[in-house]
Amino acid sequence: MAYWFLRGLGHGIVTTRYPKAIDVWTQTLPTPPAFHSDRLTLALADRLVAVCPSRALAREADELVVDLGACTACGRCIDEGRGAVEASGVFELASTSRERLVKRVRIGGGAG
Protein backbone atom coordinates (compact mmCIF):
# COMPACT_ATOMS: atom_id res chain seq x y z
CA MET A 1 0.00 0.00 0.00
CA ALA A 2 2.85 2.38 0.73
CA TYR A 3 3.99 2.03 -2.89
CA TRP A 4 0.63 3.22 -4.24
CA PHE A 5 0.45 6.03 -1.71
CA LEU A 6 3.91 7.34 -2.66
CA ARG A 7 3.19 6.88 -6.35
CA GLY A 8 -0.04 8.85 -5.95
CA LEU A 9 1.80 11.67 -4.21
CA GLY A 10 4.39 11.85 -6.98
CA HIS A 11 2.04 11.51 -9.97
CA GLY A 12 -1.36 12.66 -8.78
CA ILE A 13 -4.31 10.30 -8.64
CA VAL A 14 -3.34 6.85 -9.89
CA THR A 15 -5.66 3.95 -10.59
CA THR A 16 -5.04 0.57 -12.09
CA ARG A 17 -6.83 -0.83 -15.10
CA TYR A 18 -9.66 -3.28 -14.62
CA PRO A 19 -8.56 -6.77 -15.70
CA LYS A 20 -9.51 -7.74 -19.23
CA ALA A 21 -9.87 -11.40 -18.29
CA ILE A 22 -11.59 -12.67 -15.17
CA ASP A 23 -9.44 -15.05 -13.11
CA VAL A 24 -10.57 -18.68 -13.11
CA TRP A 25 -10.70 -18.85 -9.29
CA THR A 26 -13.55 -16.31 -9.29
CA GLN A 27 -15.87 -19.04 -10.58
CA THR A 28 -15.92 -20.46 -7.05
CA LEU A 29 -17.06 -17.20 -5.43
CA PRO A 30 -20.56 -17.15 -3.96
CA THR A 31 -22.93 -15.15 -6.14
CA PRO A 32 -26.45 -13.78 -5.68
CA PRO A 33 -29.38 -15.98 -6.64
CA ALA A 34 -31.17 -16.24 -9.95
CA PHE A 35 -34.84 -17.24 -9.87
CA HIS A 36 -36.91 -19.39 -12.23
CA SER A 37 -40.24 -17.59 -11.98
CA ASP A 38 -42.20 -20.46 -13.54
CA ARG A 39 -41.06 -22.73 -10.68
CA LEU A 40 -41.89 -20.26 -7.90
CA THR A 41 -45.07 -20.67 -5.91
CA LEU A 42 -46.47 -18.32 -3.27
CA ALA A 43 -45.62 -20.85 -0.54
CA LEU A 44 -42.06 -21.26 -1.79
CA ALA A 45 -41.60 -17.49 -2.08
CA ASP A 46 -42.73 -17.10 1.53
CA ARG A 47 -40.22 -19.77 2.64
CA LEU A 48 -37.43 -18.01 0.73
CA VAL A 49 -38.29 -14.72 2.42
CA ALA A 50 -38.24 -16.46 5.81
CA VAL A 51 -34.77 -18.02 5.37
CA CYS A 52 -33.05 -14.85 4.10
CA PRO A 53 -30.89 -13.51 6.96
CA SER A 54 -30.19 -10.15 5.30
CA ARG A 55 -33.84 -9.46 4.42
CA ALA A 56 -32.90 -9.11 0.77
CA LEU A 57 -36.10 -10.93 -0.23
CA ALA A 58 -39.68 -9.77 0.20
CA ARG A 59 -42.98 -10.80 -1.32
CA GLU A 60 -45.40 -8.22 -2.64
CA ALA A 61 -48.59 -9.86 -3.92
CA ASP A 62 -47.52 -12.13 -6.80
CA GLU A 63 -43.94 -10.83 -7.05
CA LEU A 64 -40.74 -11.72 -5.24
CA VAL A 65 -38.71 -8.56 -4.65
CA VAL A 66 -34.96 -9.22 -4.67
CA ASP A 67 -32.63 -6.53 -3.30
CA LEU A 68 -29.20 -7.43 -4.68
CA GLY A 69 -27.70 -4.54 -2.71
CA ALA A 70 -28.69 -6.28 0.53
CA CYS A 71 -27.97 -9.86 -0.59
CA THR A 72 -24.90 -11.44 1.02
CA ALA A 73 -24.93 -14.47 -1.33
CA CYS A 74 -25.21 -16.81 1.67
CA GLY A 75 -26.94 -19.48 -0.44
CA ARG A 76 -29.80 -20.21 1.95
CA CYS A 77 -32.42 -19.38 -0.67
CA ILE A 78 -30.62 -21.65 -3.15
CA ASP A 79 -30.70 -24.51 -0.63
CA GLU A 80 -34.39 -23.91 0.12
CA GLY A 81 -35.32 -23.18 -3.50
CA ARG A 82 -35.52 -26.77 -4.73
CA GLY A 83 -34.68 -25.99 -8.33
CA ALA A 84 -36.45 -22.64 -8.48
CA VAL A 85 -33.33 -20.79 -7.36
CA GLU A 86 -29.71 -21.17 -8.46
CA ALA A 87 -26.48 -19.22 -8.21
CA SER A 88 -26.41 -16.51 -10.85
CA GLY A 89 -22.65 -16.65 -11.43
CA VAL A 90 -22.64 -12.84 -11.54
CA PHE A 91 -20.45 -11.11 -9.00
CA GLU A 92 -19.98 -7.74 -10.68
CA LEU A 93 -23.03 -5.83 -9.50
CA ALA A 94 -21.82 -2.24 -9.32
CA SER A 95 -24.45 0.37 -10.12
CA THR A 96 -24.76 4.11 -9.75
CA SER A 97 -28.43 3.66 -8.88
CA ARG A 98 -29.72 1.70 -5.88
CA GLU A 99 -33.00 1.09 -7.72
CA ARG A 100 -31.16 -0.90 -10.40
CA LEU A 101 -30.18 -3.44 -7.74
CA VAL A 102 -33.80 -4.18 -6.83
CA LYS A 103 -35.36 -6.82 -9.08
CA ARG A 104 -38.92 -8.09 -9.25
CA VAL A 105 -39.64 -11.69 -10.16
CA ARG A 106 -43.19 -12.64 -11.03
CA ILE A 107 -44.28 -15.69 -9.08
CA GLY A 108 -45.60 -18.39 -11.35
CA GLY A 109 -44.30 -17.05 -14.64
CA GLY A 110 -42.43 -14.27 -16.40
CA ALA A 111 -39.85 -11.91 -14.89
CA GLY A 112 -41.22 -8.51 -13.92
C-alpha positions in Angstrom: 0.0 0.0 0.0 2.8 2.4 0.7 4.0 2.0 -2.9 0.6 3.2 -4.2 0.5 6.0 -1.7 3.9 7.3 -2.7 3.2 6.9 -6.4 0.0 8.8 -6.0 1.8 11.7 -4.2 4.4 11.8 -7.0 2.0 11.5 -10.0 -1.4 12.7 -8.8 -4.3 10.3 -8.6 -3.3 6.9 -9.9 -5.7 4.0 -10.6 -5.0 0.6 -12.1 -6.8 -0.8 -15.1 -9.7 -3.3 -14.6 -8.6 -6.8 -15.7 -9.5 -7.7 -19.2 -9.9 -11.4 -18.3 -11.6 -12.7 -15.2 -9.4 -15.0 -13.1 -10.6 -18.7 -13.1 -10.7 -18.8 -9.3 -13.5 -16.3 -9.3 -15.9 -19.0 -10.6 -15.9 -20.5 -7.1 -17.1 -17.2 -5.4 -20.6 -17.2 -4.0 -22.9 -15.2 -6.1 -26.4 -13.8 -5.7 -29.4 -16.0 -6.6 -31.2 -16.2 -10.0 -34.8 -17.2 -9.9 -36.9 -19.4 -12.2 -40.2 -17.6 -12.0 -42.2 -20.5 -13.5 -41.1 -22.7 -10.7 -41.9 -20.3 -7.9 -45.1 -20.7 -5.9 -46.5 -18.3 -3.3 -45.6 -20.8 -0.5 -42.1 -21.3 -1.8 -41.6 -17.5 -2.1 -42.7 -17.1 1.5 -40.2 -19.8 2.6 -37.4 -18.0 0.7 -38.3 -14.7 2.4 -38.2 -16.5 5.8 -34.8 -18.0 5.4 -33.0 -14.9 4.1 -30.9 -13.5 7.0 -30.2 -10.2 5.3 -33.8 -9.5 4.4 -32.9 -9.1 0.8 -36.1 -10.9 -0.2 -39.7 -9.8 0.2 -43.0 -10.8 -1.3 -45.4 -8.2 -2.6 -48.6 -9.9 -3.9 -47.5 -12.1 -6.8 -43.9 -10.8 -7.0 -40.7 -11.7 -5.2 -38.7 -8.6 -4.7 -35.0 -9.2 -4.7 -32.6 -6.5 -3.3 -29.2 -7.4 -4.7 -27.7 -4.5 -2.7 -28.7 -6.3 0.5 -28.0 -9.9 -0.6 -24.9 -11.4 1.0 -24.9 -14.5 -1.3 -25.2 -16.8 1.7 -26.9 -19.5 -0.4 -29.8 -20.2 2.0 -32.4 -19.4 -0.7 -30.6 -21.7 -3.1 -30.7 -24.5 -0.6 -34.4 -23.9 0.1 -35.3 -23.2 -3.5 -35.5 -26.8 -4.7 -34.7 -26.0 -8.3 -36.5 -22.6 -8.5 -33.3 -20.8 -7.4 -29.7 -21.2 -8.5 -26.5 -19.2 -8.2 -26.4 -16.5 -10.9 -22.7 -16.7 -11.4 -22.6 -12.8 -11.5 -20.4 -11.1 -9.0 -20.0 -7.7 -10.7 -23.0 -5.8 -9.5 -21.8 -2.2 -9.3 -24.4 0.4 -10.1 -24.8 4.1 -9.7 -28.4 3.7 -8.9 -29.7 1.7 -5.9 -33.0 1.1 -7.7 -31.2 -0.9 -10.4 -30.2 -3.4 -7.7 -33.8 -4.2 -6.8 -35.4 -6.8 -9.1 -38.9 -8.1 -9.3 -39.6 -11.7 -10.2 -43.2 -12.6 -11.0 -44.3 -15.7 -9.1 -45.6 -18.4 -11.4 -44.3 -17.1 -14.6 -42.4 -14.3 -16.4 -39.9 -11.9 -14.9 -41.2 -8.5 -13.9 
